Amino acid sequence: MKDKDNLFILIGPTAIGKTALSIELAKRMNGEIISADSMQIYKNMDIGSAKITKEEMEGIPHHLIDIVFPDEEFTVANFKDKATTLIKEINNRYKLPIIAGGTGLYINSIVYDLKFTEVPPNEELRTRLETLADEYGNEYLHEELNKIDKVSGEKISIRDRKRIIRAMEIFEATGKAMSEHNKDFRVPNKDYNLVMVGLNMDRQKLYNRINRRVDKMIEEGLIDEVKGILEKGYNKALVSMQGIGYKEIVMYLDGSISLDKSIELIKQGTRNYAKRQLTWFKRDNRIKWIDIDEFSDHMDIAQFIIDYTKEKIKIHI
């Protein structure tokens, strides 16, 4: 029987330092990095997504960054397909695939054997539901979803029009609620020699880092970046433009809020997102959690992680 492929995953909340640490780990564990960030997939959306630059990559191969335009659809199932292929290819090069990122659904699509509901898109239904949402608001669609699938309705935000429509589409096609299809959603995937490491730190320190990062994004030209995307003809209602940092700047550019309010909302939204990320990942008891406050620098953290990983899997260095 063939040996399982190796897989290392580095997770943690936004702004905790995953990017720099993943580079160090890749250099010292002969790795290639697969991004698990649902905003960094988009071209032209660099500052607001805190996308790594070519210089910062330090020659380490990176995958699944800048792969679609802001108006192109990219689903969790798409991520799973591409990442699974990359994991195999990187192992075949006798290197270590390092998935780094904080998009929980992307990570879960790899570490769990998720049962994606194979229901093809129904463009006619989608158009009809989009029209209803435009006319009566997302609240109306959300109420309709609650009538057919209360469990999904409780999980899906009123703001997430795309997922509301998808849940209704699944019901229309199968006669079964999406929540029924997803009952056995989280079965651990045993295909890999898996090592998962999570980064955590003092919450207030993390929030301070987030606030500083947002200020830096503004200094680096986030407003001009958003202007440029809109000037290229991309609609502000796109899924990509609902990302934290983009929708708030759009509101400022529309004149509906001040720049100060926009920055405040980005900081608050990012802090809330970091909190949700930690809650999400804490469910998985396979993750080795590391408090980065207990180390003097990221080189020490890297060494600790490398020692831990070598106990679990054989690395080709």
Buried (B, 14 or more C-beta within 10 A) or exposed (E): EEEEBBBBBBBBBBBBBBBBBBBBBBEBBBBBBBBBBBBBBBBEBBBBBBBBEEEEBEEBBBBBBBBBBBBBEBEBEBBBEBBBEBBEBBBEEEBBBBBBBBBBBBBBBBBBBBEBBEBEEBEEBBEEBBEBBEEEEBEBBBEBBBEBBEBBBEBBEBEBBBBBBBBBBBBEBBEEBBBBBBEEBBEEBEBBBBBBBBBBBEEEEBBEBBBEBBEEBBEBEBBEBBBEBBEEEBEBEBBBBBBBBBBBBBBBBEEEBEEEEBBBBBBBBBBEBBBEBBEBBEEBEEBEBBEBEEBEEBEEBBBBBBEEBEEBBEBEE
